[in-house]
Amino acid sequence: MKKVVIVQRTLKFYRVKFFELLKEKCSKNNIELVLIYGKDDTITFNDSEISWGIKVKNYSINFWGKKLYYQNVWKYIKNADLIIVEQANKHIINYVLWLMNLLRIKKLAFWGHGINFQENNTLISEVSEIIKKQFTKKVHWFFAYTELSKNIIVRNGFPSERVTILNNTIAVEDFQKEIENYDEAQLKKLKKQVGIKSNNVCIYVGGMYKAKRLEFLLKSLEKVKEEINDFEMIFIGDGPQKEVIINFARINDWAHYLGVKPENNKIPYLLVSKLLIVPSLVGLVMLDSFVFGLPLITTNAPGHGPEISYLENGINGIITKNELKDYANTIILILKNNDERERIKLGCQVSMNKYTLGNMVENYVAGILKALN
């Protein structure tokens, strides 16, 4: 039996089911899967645990304004045939494992985006990306989040035949089952509880921090409200700039801030909405769009996650110019045009069948088998 070790800095709740299914699939292919994950001193609502995983302590140091992490994993990787780590410069063990791979002591694979899509244009950031590019060229295998991620590393000189595209996703199949539990009466009651009186409802789901450009978002929504009198907006999320949203909702009775909602608890709010409004840094929220048949409207601003490659403009979502007027007008147009909105919803539903957790697991195991051979 081959042994594959995956090392993660932390275990996020949306990865738990993926690892459960991955372990099961690996076992069927005569592969022992070992998952090692750490815990930071500060625990967030995203962090989770898994019974069969190995939990280790994360040690951190500050270096040139960046936080570096170290995990003592050595006794767990002794007999590993393949070690898979996050493609991240901040993980100290990656450098040692990379050297071991170079000396053919261990096979090392990276799992990542290809580049940091949200990095700042600073000297340190540029140096960091150069280091990442050079290190990535010399690993044994690469598990790419999306096709966009693969294109990036292949363009940087990594062999195409040693890349596995995962099509990163979440447990969309579970959402589909949960959706069936809601009927019109329940959704009508929910809207009344929140204070929603209209059917022209849109929703924002995500972090609330500077890079999300909340001011741009709110100004766009004000223009939408000027054109559509019964327009209402739901906000779900948290972050250092949540007060911006809270204050906005306080003075605008058509805006509803609902705080953080665990995955299943956000379902009814997505079901009562017509559009998903996220102008910047689109990532896994693309999957919410597909599962709920909820057209996502975003901009062509830089910084989106690799999952933005799932969006086919005009087919399963819309990307506008990075201009407030164009963004607001597009939201208005799609809200008013039922036929166009329904056409894009159909595109979302088609995409949903492609980006399932089951497919991601199949892709991952296929990559592991190729990497081992």
C-alpha positions as CSV (number, residue, x, y, z in Angstrom):
1,M,0.0,0.0,0.0
2,K,1.4,3.4,-1.0
3,K,1.4,6.2,1.6
4,V,0.4,9.8,0.6
5,V,0.7,12.6,3.2
6,I,-1.2,15.9,2.8
7,V,0.0,18.8,5.0
8,Q,-2.3,21.8,5.6
9,R,-1.7,24.8,7.8
10,T,-5.3,24.7,9.0
11,L,-8.3,22.6,8.2
12,K,-11.3,24.7,7.0
13,F,-14.8,23.5,7.5
14,Y,-15.5,23.4,3.7
15,R,-12.6,20.9,3.2
16,V,-13.8,18.3,5.8
17,K,-16.2,16.4,3.5
18,F,-13.6,16.6,0.7
19,F,-11.0,14.9,2.8
20,E,-13.4,12.3,4.0
21,L,-14.3,11.4,0.4
22,L,-10.7,11.5,-0.7
23,K,-9.6,9.1,2.1
24,E,-12.3,6.7,1.1
25,K,-11.4,6.9,-2.6
26,C,-7.7,6.5,-1.9
27,S,-8.4,3.4,0.2
28,K,-10.2,1.8,-2.7
29,N,-7.1,2.4,-4.8
30,N,-4.8,0.8,-2.2
31,I,-3.4,4.2,-1.0
32,E,-3.1,5.1,2.7
33,L,-4.0,8.8,3.0
34,V,-2.6,10.7,6.0
35,L,-3.8,14.3,6.7
36,I,-1.7,16.6,8.9
37,Y,-3.2,20.0,9.8
38,G,-2.2,22.7,12.3
39,K,-4.0,25.0,14.6
40,D,-3.2,28.7,14.9
41,D,-3.4,30.6,18.2
42,T,-6.3,32.5,16.9
43,I,-9.2,30.2,15.9
44,T,-11.7,31.5,13.2
45,F,-15.2,30.3,12.4
46,N,-13.7,28.7,9.3
47,D,-11.5,26.3,11.3
48,S,-12.6,22.7,11.8
49,E,-11.3,19.2,12.8
50,I,-11.4,15.7,11.5
51,S,-11.3,12.6,13.7
52,W,-8.6,10.6,11.7
53,G,-6.4,13.6,10.9
54,I,-3.2,14.4,12.7
55,K,-3.3,17.7,14.5
56,V,0.0,19.5,15.1
57,K,0.9,22.9,16.6
58,N,1.6,25.8,14.3
59,Y,4.6,27.9,15.3
60,S,5.0,31.3,13.8
61,I,7.6,34.0,13.4
62,N,7.6,37.4,11.8
63,F,10.1,37.9,9.0
64,W,10.2,41.2,7.0
65,G,6.7,42.0,7.9
66,K,5.5,38.5,6.9
67,K,4.4,35.7,9.1
68,L,6.2,32.4,8.6
69,Y,4.8,29.1,9.9
70,Y,6.5,25.9,11.0
71,Q,4.9,22.5,11.7
72,N,6.8,19.5,13.2
73,V,5.7,16.8,10.8
74,W,8.8,14.8,10.3
75,K,7.8,11.6,12.2
76,Y,4.6,11.4,10.1
77,I,6.3,11.6,6.7
78,K,9.1,9.0,7.1
79,N,7.5,6.3,4.9
80,A,5.6,8.6,2.6
81,D,5.7,7.9,-1.1
82,L,4.2,11.3,-1.9
83,I,3.9,14.5,0.2
84,I,1.5,17.2,-0.9
85,V,1.8,20.7,0.6
86,E,0.2,24.0,-0.1
87,Q,2.1,26.1,-2.6
88,A,3.1,28.8,-0.1
89,N,6.3,30.6,0.7
90,K,5.3,31.2,4.3
91,H,5.5,27.5,5.2
92,I,9.1,26.7,6.4
93,I,8.8,23.0,6.0
94,N,8.2,23.5,2.3
95,Y,11.8,24.5,1.8
96,V,13.2,21.4,3.4
97,L,10.8,19.1,1.6
98,W,11.7,20.9,-1.7
99,L,15.4,20.1,-1.1
100,M,14.5,16.5,-0.3
101,N,12.6,16.3,-3.5
102,L,15.5,17.8,-5.4
103,L,17.8,15.1,-3.9
104,R,15.2,12.5,-4.8
105,I,14.8,11.5,-1.1
106,K,11.0,12.3,-1.2
107,K,8.5,13.1,-3.9
108,L,6.9,16.5,-3.3
109,A,3.8,18.0,-4.9
110,F,2.4,21.4,-4.6
111,W,-1.3,22.1,-4.3
112,G,-2.2,25.7,-5.2
113,H,-3.3,28.7,-7.2
114,G,-0.2,29.1,-9.3
115,I,0.4,32.6,-8.0
116,N,-1.0,34.8,-5.3
117,F,-3.9,36.5,-7.0
118,Q,-4.3,39.0,-4.2
119,E,-0.7,40.0,-3.6
120,N,0.3,43.7,-3.4
121,N,2.7,45.2,-5.9
122,T,5.5,45.7,-3.3
123,L,9.1,44.7,-3.6
124,I,8.6,42.0,-0.9
125,S,5.6,40.6,-2.8
126,E,7.4,40.6,-6.1
127,V,10.4,38.8,-4.6
128,S,8.0,36.3,-3.0
129,E,6.4,35.5,-6.3
130,I,9.8,35.0,-8.0
131,I,10.8,32.5,-5.2
132,K,7.4,30.7,-5.6
133,K,7.9,30.5,-9.4
134,Q,11.4,29.1,-9.1
135,F,10.5,26.6,-6.4
136,T,7.4,25.4,-8.3
137,K,9.4,24.5,-11.3
138,K,11.3,21.8,-9.4
139,V,8.6,19.9,-7.6
140,H,7.5,16.4,-8.7
141,W,3.8,17.2,-9.3
142,F,1.3,20.1,-9.2
143,F,-2.3,20.0,-8.2
144,A,-3.9,23.1,-9.8
145,Y,-7.0,24.6,-8.4
146,T,-8.3,25.4,-11.8
147,E,-7.4,25.5,-15.5
148,L,-6.3,29.1,-15.0
149,S,-3.8,27.9,-12.3
150,K,-2.4,25.3,-14.6
151,N,-1.9,27.8,-17.4
152,I,0.0,30.1,-15.1
153,I,2.5,27.5,-13.9
154,V,2.9,25.9,-17.4
155,R,3.6,29.4,-18.7
156,N,6.3,29.7,-16.0
157,G,8.0,26.5,-17.3
158,F,6.4,23.6,-15.4
159,P,5.7,20.5,-17.5
160,S,2.0,20.3,-18.5
161,E,2.0,16.5,-18.2
162,R,2.8,16.7,-14.5
163,V,-0.2,19.0,-13.6
164,T,-3.6,17.8,-12.4
165,I,-6.5,20.2,-12.7
166,L,-8.8,19.7,-9.6
167,N,-11.6,22.2,-10.4
168,N,-11.7,23.3,-6.8
169,T,-15.1,23.2,-5.3
170,I,-17.2,22.6,-2.2
171,A,-20.0,20.1,-1.3
172,V,-22.5,21.4,-3.8
173,E,-24.3,18.1,-3.8
174,D,-25.2,18.6,-0.1
175,F,-26.6,22.1,-0.9
176,Q,-28.8,20.6,-3.6
177,K,-30.4,18.2,-1.1
178,E,-30.9,21.0,1.5
179,I,-32.6,23.3,-1.0
180,E,-35.4,20.7,-1.4
181,N,-36.3,21.3,2.3
182,Y,-37.6,24.8,1.6
183,D,-41.0,25.7,0.2
184,E,-42.5,29.0,-0.7
185,A,-44.3,29.3,2.6
186,Q,-41.0,29.0,4.5
187,L,-39.3,31.5,2.3
188,K,-42.2,34.0,2.6
189,K,-42.0,33.7,6.4
190,L,-38.2,34.2,6.4
191,K,-38.5,37.4,4.3
192,K,-41.1,38.7,6.8
193,Q,-38.7,38.0,9.7
194,V,-35.9,39.9,8.0
195,G,-38.1,42.7,7.0
196,I,-38.0,42.1,3.2
197,K,-41.1,43.3,1.4
198,S,-39.9,43.0,-2.2
199,N,-39.1,40.3,-4.8
200,N,-36.3,42.4,-6.3
201,V,-33.7,41.1,-3.8
202,C,-30.0,40.7,-4.3
203,I,-27.3,39.3,-2.0
204,Y,-23.7,39.7,-1.1
205,V,-21.9,36.8,0.6
206,G,-18.2,37.1,1.6
207,G,-15.6,38.8,3.7
208,M,-15.9,42.4,4.6
209,Y,-12.4,44.0,4.3
210,K,-10.8,46.7,2.2
211,A,-9.9,44.6,-0.8
212,K,-13.5,43.6,-1.2
213,R,-14.2,47.3,-2.2
214,L,-17.3,47.7,-0.1
215,E,-17.6,51.4,-0.8
216,F,-17.7,50.7,-4.5
217,L,-20.4,48.1,-3.9
218,L,-22.6,50.4,-1.8
219,K,-22.4,53.2,-4.2
220,S,-23.4,50.8,-7.0
221,L,-26.4,49.6,-4.9
222,E,-27.5,53.2,-4.3
223,K,-27.7,53.7,-8.1
224,V,-29.7,50.5,-8.4
225,K,-32.1,51.7,-5.8
226,E,-32.6,55.0,-7.6
227,E,-33.8,53.1,-10.7
228,I,-35.7,50.2,-9.0
229,N,-37.8,51.5,-6.2
230,D,-38.5,48.1,-4.5
231,F,-34.9,47.0,-4.7
232,E,-33.5,45.3,-1.5
233,M,-30.1,43.9,-0.5
234,I,-29.0,41.2,1.8
235,F,-25.4,41.1,3.3
236,I,-23.9,38.0,4.8
237,G,-20.3,37.9,6.1
238,D,-17.9,39.3,8.5
239,G,-14.6,41.2,8.6
240,P,-12.8,44.3,9.8
241,Q,-15.0,46.5,7.7
242,K,-18.3,45.1,8.7
243,E,-19.2,48.3,10.4
244,V,-19.3,50.0,7.0
245,I,-22.2,47.6,6.1
246,I,-23.8,47.8,9.5
247,N,-23.9,51.6,9.3
248,F,-25.2,51.5,5.7
249,A,-28.0,49.1,6.7
250,R,-28.9,51.3,9.7
251,I,-29.7,54.3,7.6
252,N,-31.2,52.3,4.6
253,D,-34.2,50.1,5.5
254,W,-33.8,48.3,2.2
255,A,-30.4,46.9,3.2
256,H,-30.2,44.0,5.6
257,Y,-27.0,42.9,7.3
258,L,-27.4,39.4,8.8
259,G,-23.8,38.7,10.0
260,V,-22.1,35.4,9.6
261,K,-24.1,32.4,8.6
262,P,-22.8,28.8,8.6
263,E,-23.1,27.2,5.2
264,N,-26.5,25.5,5.6
265,N,-28.0,28.6,7.4
266,K,-27.3,30.9,4.4
267,I,-29.4,28.7,2.0
268,P,-32.8,30.4,2.4
269,Y,-31.3,33.8,2.0
270,L,-29.8,32.7,-1.3
271,L,-33.1,31.2,-2.4
272,V,-35.0,34.5,-1.9
273,S,-32.4,36.4,-4.0
274,K,-32.3,37.1,-7.7
275,L,-28.6,38.0,-8.2
276,L,-25.4,37.5,-6.3
277,I,-23.5,40.8,-6.2
278,V,-19.7,40.5,-5.6
279,P,-17.6,43.2,-7.4
280,S,-14.2,42.0,-6.3
281,L,-12.2,39.0,-5.2
282,V,-14.5,36.3,-6.5
283,G,-13.5,32.8,-5.4
284,L,-15.5,29.9,-4.1
285,V,-18.6,32.1,-4.1
286,M,-18.9,31.1,-7.8
287,L,-20.2,27.7,-6.5
288,D,-23.0,29.4,-4.6
289,S,-24.0,31.0,-7.9
290,F,-24.1,27.7,-9.7
291,V,-25.9,25.7,-7.0
292,F,-28.6,28.2,-6.4
293,G,-29.0,29.2,-10.1
294,L,-28.1,32.7,-8.9
295,P,-26.3,34.8,-11.6
296,L,-23.2,36.4,-10.2
297,I,-22.4,40.0,-11.3
298,T,-18.7,41.0,-10.8
299,T,-16.2,43.3,-12.4
300,N,-12.9,42.8,-14.3
301,A,-10.9,44.3,-11.4
302,P,-7.7,42.4,-10.7
303,G,-7.4,40.1,-7.7
304,H,-10.1,37.4,-8.3
305,G,-9.4,33.9,-7.1
306,P,-8.7,31.1,-9.7
307,E,-12.3,30.1,-9.5
308,I,-13.2,33.1,-11.6
309,S,-12.2,30.9,-14.5
310,Y,-15.5,29.1,-14.0
311,L,-17.4,32.2,-15.0
312,E,-18.3,32.3,-18.7
313,N,-19.2,35.9,-19.3
314,G,-22.8,36.2,-20.4
315,I,-23.4,32.4,-20.1
316,N,-23.3,31.5,-16.4
317,G,-22.5,35.0,-15.0
318,I,-21.5,38.5,-15.9
319,I,-18.2,40.4,-15.7
320,T,-18.6,44.1,-16.3
321,K,-16.0,46.9,-16.7
322,N,-14.4,48.0,-13.4
323,E,-16.6,51.1,-13.5
324,L,-19.3,52.0,-11.0
325,K,-21.8,53.2,-13.7
326,D,-21.4,50.1,-15.8
327,Y,-21.6,47.8,-12.8
328,A,-24.8,49.4,-11.5
329,N,-26.4,49.5,-14.9
330,T,-25.8,45.9,-15.5
331,I,-27.4,44.9,-12.2
332,I,-30.4,47.1,-13.1
333,L,-30.6,45.5,-16.6
334,I,-30.5,41.9,-15.4
335,L,-33.1,42.6,-12.6
336,K,-35.5,44.1,-15.1
337,N,-34.9,41.5,-17.9
338,N,-36.5,38.2,-16.7
339,D,-35.7,36.4,-19.9
340,E,-32.0,37.3,-19.7
341,R,-31.8,36.4,-16.0
342,E,-33.4,33.0,-16.7
343,R,-31.0,32.3,-19.5
344,I,-28.0,32.9,-17.2
345,K,-29.6,30.8,-14.5
346,L,-29.8,27.9,-16.9
347,G,-26.0,28.4,-17.6
348,C,-25.4,28.2,-13.8
349,Q,-27.3,24.9,-13.5
350,V,-25.2,23.4,-16.3
351,S,-22.0,24.5,-14.6
352,M,-23.1,23.1,-11.3
353,N,-23.0,19.5,-12.7
354,K,-19.4,20.0,-13.7
355,Y,-18.0,21.5,-10.5
356,T,-19.0,18.9,-8.0
357,L,-17.1,17.6,-5.0
358,G,-17.3,14.1,-6.4
359,N,-15.6,15.3,-9.6
360,M,-12.9,17.1,-7.6
361,V,-12.1,13.9,-5.6
362,E,-11.9,11.9,-8.8
363,N,-9.5,14.4,-10.3
364,Y,-7.4,14.4,-7.2
365,V,-7.0,10.6,-6.9
366,A,-6.3,10.4,-10.6
367,G,-3.5,12.9,-10.1
368,I,-2.1,11.0,-7.1
369,L,-2.0,7.8,-9.0
370,K,-0.1,9.4,-11.9
371,A,2.3,11.2,-9.5
372,L,3.1,7.9,-7.7
373,N,3.8,6.1,-10.9
